Amino acid sequence: MQSSKLVEKAKTLADSVETWADLSNALFDPVHGLITTTYQTKEERSAFRSTEEYQFIRQLLNNTIDRTGLIEGATPRVYK
């Protein structure tokens, strides 16, 4: 998957989740997360963390924390 498609999927997820914890799980879950399924090896994920796309995705997560609240949004409502 190209990074641009990954970012678009991350944006869609950020717009649809009820809590930041749901977004975090959708992105980073070790088995089903968008990033972990896209970048399957430790080396691939490490390289991805140094990209602008990763920084954008982290900002999406921060924006979602701002929207849902750090404490109030800490409990996932949906776990896939």
C-alpha positions in Angstrom: 0.0 0.0 0.0 1.3 3.4 -0.9 1.8 5.9 2.0 -0.8 8.2 0.4 -3.5 5.5 0.6 -2.5 4.7 4.1 -2.9 8.4 5.1 -6.3 8.5 3.4 -7.4 5.4 5.3 -6.1 6.9 8.6 -8.1 10.1 7.9 -11.2 8.0 7.3 -10.7 6.2 10.6 -10.0 9.4 12.5 -13.3 10.8 11.2 -15.3 7.7 12.2 -14.0 6.7 15.7 -15.7 7.7 18.9 -12.5 7.8 21.0 -8.8 8.3 20.5 -8.3 4.8 21.9 -10.4 3.4 19.1 -8.2 5.2 16.6 -5.0 4.1 18.3 -6.2 0.4 18.2 -7.3 0.7 14.6 -3.8 2.0 13.6 -1.4 0.2 15.9 -3.1 -3.0 17.1 -0.3 -5.6 16.8 -2.4 -8.1 14.8 -5.1 -6.0 12.9 -3.8 -2.4 13.0 -3.6 -0.5 9.7 0.1 0.4 10.2 1.1 -3.1 11.5 -0.6 -4.9 8.7 0.8 -2.5 6.1 4.4 -2.5 7.5 4.7 -6.1 8.7 8.3 -6.1 9.9 10.0 -4.2 12.7 12.4 -2.7 10.1 9.5 -1.5 7.9 7.7 0.1 10.8 10.9 1.7 12.0 11.5 3.2 8.6 7.9 4.4 8.4 8.2 6.2 11.7 10.7 8.6 10.1 8.3 9.7 7.3 6.1 12.8 7.0 3.1 10.4 6.6 3.7 9.0 10.0 4.0 12.4 11.6 0.7 13.3 9.9 -0.9 10.2 11.3 0.4 11.0 14.8 -1.2 14.5 14.4 -4.5 12.8 13.5 -4.2 10.9 16.8 -3.4 14.1 18.7 -6.4 15.8 17.1 -8.6 13.0 18.1 -7.4 13.2 21.7 -8.3 16.9 21.6 -11.7 16.1 20.2 -12.6 13.1 22.5 -10.6 14.0 25.6 -7.5 12.3 27.0 -9.2 10.7 30.0 -12.7 10.4 28.6 -11.5 9.0 25.3 -9.0 6.5 26.9 -11.5 3.6 26.9 -12.1 2.1 23.5 -15.8 1.7 22.5 -15.1 -0.6 19.6 -12.3 -3.1 19.3 -11.8 -4.8 15.9 
